[in-house]
Amino acid sequence: MLPIVSIVGRPNVGKSTIFNRLVGERKAIVHDEYGVTRDRHYGDTYWNGVDFNIIDTGGYLPDELDIITVGVREQVIIAINESDLILFVVDSKTGINMLDNSVAQILRRQQKPVLLVANKADNEARRLDASEFYSLGFDELYPISAVSGSGTGELMDRIVELLPEHEPEHHESIPKLAFIGRPNVGKSSLINALVDDERCIVTDIAGTTRDTINTFLSYDDKEYILMDTAGLRKKVKIKENIEFYSTVRTEKAIRECDIAVLILDAERGFDVQDKRVLRQAEEYNKGLVIVWNKWDLIDDKNTHTVREFEKIVYDAIPQMDYIPVLTISAINKKRIYKVLELCDKVIEEKNKQISTSELNNFIAKTLLKRPLPMKRGKELKIQYGLQVKVNPPVFMFFMNNPQDLPANYRRYLENQIRETYKFAGVPITMVFKQK
């Protein structure tokens, strides 16, 4: 694991802006509203030959006891425990706040290096006034402006000096599994059950997860990156800018993942929003898995019931009936590791290669079963085909007049490919070119 730096402090001091500045891209949601960042958010960065991870945490509110605030406080403590170095961020514009003192009390008890970062020091007067923060009891103070970047170079120099040495690990690409779906279907609960760790805040309030949270998992000698995304809502219901940015992050997670795992609530069913996000993942040629969660709440659990739930999905999306369906209970941990096993199978399917000779034998048999139609008095012919790509699979067919090939015959050909070669959970791309 790379060394870890955590960014902590009270709300609205610019922690997410600092995170984005140090990581070098706009990964964390930045907004003036109090307490926008709720979960820990991970990023990786590089400075002076040193790679390390950065954690952006929720604003620390020690005296408020509502369920979100308590969850944020726990996230900060977990982040501190995971870190090799801590950046304690304060606001040079407003000066010392009583909440700053509360955070300082906790950090002074840590046996880890702490750098005091006075953000929003946008001019010389604020840089000079930042000296008041020495009273919080830390030796090293760095006045910076995360917006302009002023002072961040010096801060990064000191960070890499204090970090422990790390021997880089060289390994194959780890598959990324994005857990997507509507709010409150159990995405965070499933990840917590898989890693047995309270990495994500889990409550019964819809929309708790706003940023995308990446979690490393090793299971059965295999490694995975689990991506917990903000719960998707219908766009007409997204009234806050924050909700909009969360949806953008979720869509970005879909683009970056290898497998999109759609989580459904067994009590709430399958709706238009679920269909939309599945089609979006299919457009990006991602591996697809559907998981019915909260199976413990269904009374009549038998094979017939499972088939009924499969039918609910396949009736709604008949052209996506190649997606495997699984029922689980994240709360009871029933069949949760089957999710990983199913994702492994989909990854295998994504990398399946059909030889050219085998594919052309298949084409010949398929054309015998259902000959190509006539168009404008001419017989359509497919001369040959080949698989030109894996992960995802792309097939190219060379024929006369490809523009005249009817959509229903293309669909027939894809169905025959799936019937013969499966490609479960994997979108297939077929390209028809003029011979």
N, C-alpha and C positions, 0 to 999 in steps of 0.2 A: 504494500500500500504506500502511496505517496504521502509525504508529510502533510499535515492538515493545519490550516489557519482558520480560526473562527472570528467572525465579526459580530460583536455584541454591543448592546447599549439600549437606552430607552427608545421609545418610538419617535419617529420623525426627525432623527438626527442625520439621516442620509446614508444609512448602512447599505441599502440596496444600490444607491448611486455609486458608493465606493466599491461595492462588489462588481458592478458592471465595469467600472473604470479599471480595476485590477485584472478582471478576467478578459477584458478587451472586447466585449460585445454586450448588447442589451439583453441579458438572460433573465434578470430578476425584474419583477413588476415594480415600477417606480411611480409613486403617486403621493400627493400631499395629504391624503386622508390618513387619519390616525390608525396605525396597526394594520397596514395592507399586507405586509409579509407575515404569514402565519406559520408555515412549516419551515424547516431548515431547507436551504437551497444550495446545491453543490455546484461548483465549477472548477475547472482546472486552468492553470496559467503557467507561465514560464518567465523566468527573469535571471539574467546573468548565468545561464547554463543550468539553472535549477528548476525542476518541475515540482509543483505542489498543488494541493487542492485548497479551495476556499469555501467556507460555509457562511452563507448569509442567513441570519436568524430573525425570528420575529421580535418586535420591540418588547423589552422587558418591563412588565407592569407588576411590581411586587405586592401591591395592596388591593388590587381589584380581583374579585373572586368569581366572575362569570366564567362559564365553561371554556370559552375561547381563550381568555386571558390566562387561565390556569394551564391550558394546553401549551400556549406560547411559552410560558415560564419553564415548563418541563422541557420544551425543545431547546431553550437556551442552555439549561443545565446539561442536557445530553451533549450538545455541541461543545460545551466547555470540556466535558470529560473526554471527548474524542480528539481534542486538539493538541497539537504540539506547541502552538503559539496563539495568543489571543489579542485581537485588536479591539480595544475598548473605545468606542466612538462617542464623542460628545459634540455639542453644538456651540461653536465659538461666537455665533450670532446672538444667542440667547443667554449664554453664560451657564454657570453651574445651576443645576436643577436638583430638587430633593430626590428625584428618581435616580439621578447620576450617583448620588451618595449611596443609595440602596444597592445599585449595581456594583459600585466600588467595594462595598463591604463583602460581597460574595467573591469578587475577583481577587481581593487581597488574601483570601484563604487558599487560593489555588497555588500549587507548587509548579507553576508553569510561567514562562515569560509573558508579560503583558506590556503591550505598547499602547500608550494613550494617544488617540488620534483626535485632534480638534478639527472637525470638518467645518466647511463654510468660511474658512479664513481667506476670504476673497480679496483682501487688501492688507496693507502694512499695519494699519491700526488694529485690525482683528488678530493678526499674527502676534502682535505685541501683547494684546489683552489676553491671549490664550494662556499666558503664564499662570493665570489664576487657577488653572486646572491641576497644577502641581499639588495643590492642597488636598486632592483626592488620594494622595499617597503613592504615586507611581513615579519612577525616576526618569523615564524616557517619554518625552512629549513631542508629537509631530503635527504642527499646524499644516493643514492641507486644504485644497479646494477640489473635491471630487468632480465638480462640474467642469472646471477648466483644466484639471490635471496638475495644478501647481502643488509642489511638495510631494507628489506621489512617488516620484523616482527615488528620492531619499528614503522614503518609507519602505519601498520595495527592496532597496539595498540592505536595509537593516533587517528586514524579514528574512532574507536568504542567509544572512550571517548567523542568525539565531536558530534556524531550522536544523534538525538533525540530518546527518548525511544519509542519503538514500541511494541504494543500488538499483538502477532501473531494471524492471522486469520485462522480458520480451515474451509475449505470448500471442496466440492467435486471437483474432477478433472475437470478442464475447458477444453472443446474441443479445439484442435488446428487445425486451417484451414490454409493449405499452399497454397498460390497463386503462381502457377507455369506457365511457358510458355516462348515463345520466347521473345527477347528484344523488348521493345517499343509497347507492346500490351495493356498496361494500367493497369498493376498489382498495381503499386504504386498509380495511380490515383483512382482506385477503393477503395483501403484502405483509402486514404485521404477522399474520398467521404463518406465512411461508418463512419469514426470517426470524420469527419468535422475538421480535424487538419492537418497542413502541417508537419506531422511526417516524411514523406519520400520525398526526393528530386524528383520533377516531372519535366522533361524536355522532349523535343522531340529528344534527343540524345540517340541512342540505347545503352543499357548497362550501364546506370547510376547507378543502384543498383548493388552492388557487394557482400556485406555481406547479410546475412539473417536478416531482421528486425522483431522483435516480438512486436506486439501492442495489448494492452488489450482493449476490447470493451464490453460494457454492452448495450444490446438492448432487449426491450420487456421482462424485468425481467430475461434475460438470459445472461450469460457471455461467451466470446470467446477470444481466443488468435489468432490474425491474423499474419501469417508469410509471409512477402514479400521477395521473393527470387530473386537472380540475374537472369537476363534473360538468358535462355538456348540457346546456339548456337550449330551448328553441330561441333563435336569434331575436325574435320579437320580444322576448322576456328579458333580454340583456340590456338593461337601462343604464347601468353604471359603466364608466370607462374601464374600471377594474375588471368587471365581468368580461368585457370585450377582450382585454389583454389576456385574460386567462384562457379564453377560447382560442386566441391566436397561439398561445403556448401549447395548448392541446393539439392543435392542428400541426404545429411544428414537431411535436413528439411523434405524431403519426408518420410524418415525413421521415423522421430519423430512425424509427424502430425497424426491426426485422419482422416481428410478429405483432399484430394488433389484436389484443384479447378484449372482446366486447363483453362487459359484465352486465347481466340482466338481473332484475329482482323478480324472483319466482312469483311473488304476490302482485307485482305491478304489471307484468307482461312485457310485450314487445311493441314499440310504437314508432311513429314516423321519424323521430329523432334518432332512434337506434338504426333504422334503415339508412338514414342520411350519412351517419358517420361510418357505417359499413361500406357504403358505396364510395365514400371519400378514401378509405383505406384501400379499397379495391383499385381505385384510379391510380393510386401510388404504387400498385403492384406489391402490396405487403401481404405476408402470410396472415391468415385470418382464423380465429378461433372464437366460438361463442360459448360463454359460461353462464348457466343459470345459477345464481347464488341464492342463499337463504332457503335451501332445499329442506332444512329442518322445520320450516314453517308450513310445509305441505303435508297434509294428513295422510292422504292415500298415496303412498309411495310404492309403486310397483313398475314393472317394465312397461305396462300399458300407459301409465302416467308419463313416463319419460318420453315415450313415443309421441304422446299428445303434445308435449312441450316442443319436441322437434318439429312437429307438424305446424305448430303456431308460427315458428320462424320460417319454415320452408314455404308455407302458404303465402306469407307476406313478401318473401323474396324468392320466388321460384327459380330465378336464374342464378341464384347464389346457393343452391342446395348442395354444393360441393364443400361448404364450410362445416367442419365437425362441431358437434354440440355436446357439452358436458354439464352435468348437474353436480353442485358442491354445496357445502356449508362452511363458510369461513369461520363462523363462530365455533362450530364443533370440530373444525379441521377435517371434515369428512371429504375425502377424495381431492384435497387441495393440491397434493403433489402430482395428481393426474394431469393437472393443468400444465405443469412443466413437461411431463412425458408427452402430452399431446403436442405441445409446442415443438419438442424435439422431432416428432414425426413430421410435422409441417415443414420444419427446416430441411429435413431429408428430402421431402417431396419437392421443395423449391430447388434443390440441387440435382434433381434427377435428370439424367441425360439419356435420350433415346437415340440409338445409332441411326445413321442415314439409311442403311439397308433395311433395318427393321421398320423404320417409319414409312419407307416407300412400299414395303409389303402391306403395311397397315392401310395406306392410301388406296392401293389396288383393291383390297378386300372391301373397303368402305364404299368405293365407287361401284363395285358390283352389287352391293346391297341396295344402294340408292343412286342410280346414275345421275350425273349432272344434267340440268335442264337445257333446253334449246333457247337461244336468245337471238332474235332478229334472223331466224332461219339458220343460225350456226350453232353447232354443238360446242358447249363449253368443255374444256379439257384441262385437267391438272396434270402436267407432265411429271413433276417430282417435287419433293419437299425435303426440308432438313431443319433440325433444331439448331438455331444460330446462337442461342444464349441459354444459360441457366441462371437461377437466382435473380430474377424470376425467369421462368421458361418462356422463350420466344420461338415460334415456329414460322418459317417462311415457305410459302407455296408458290411455285412458278407455274403460270397458266396463261392461256389466251384470254383476252378481254376480262381481266379481273374486275373491272368496274361494273360488269353485268352480273356478277355472282350475287344471287339473292341473299338477304340477311338470314332467312330461315335455313338456307343451306350452310351458311357459316355456323349457325347455331347447332345444326345437326352434326357438323364436323367436330365442333368442340365437345359435344356430348359423347361422340364416339371415342374421342381421345380420352376423355375422363373415364368412360366405361372400360377402356382397355388398359390405361396407364394410371388411373386414379387422379394424381395430383391433388390430393385432399387438402383443402384449406389454402390452395394456391391459385391466384388469378393466372389465366393463360392468355398470352398475346399471340394473335395469328396475323401474319402479314401476307397479302396476296400480291404478287408482282407479275408484270408482263414478261412472258418468256421471249 
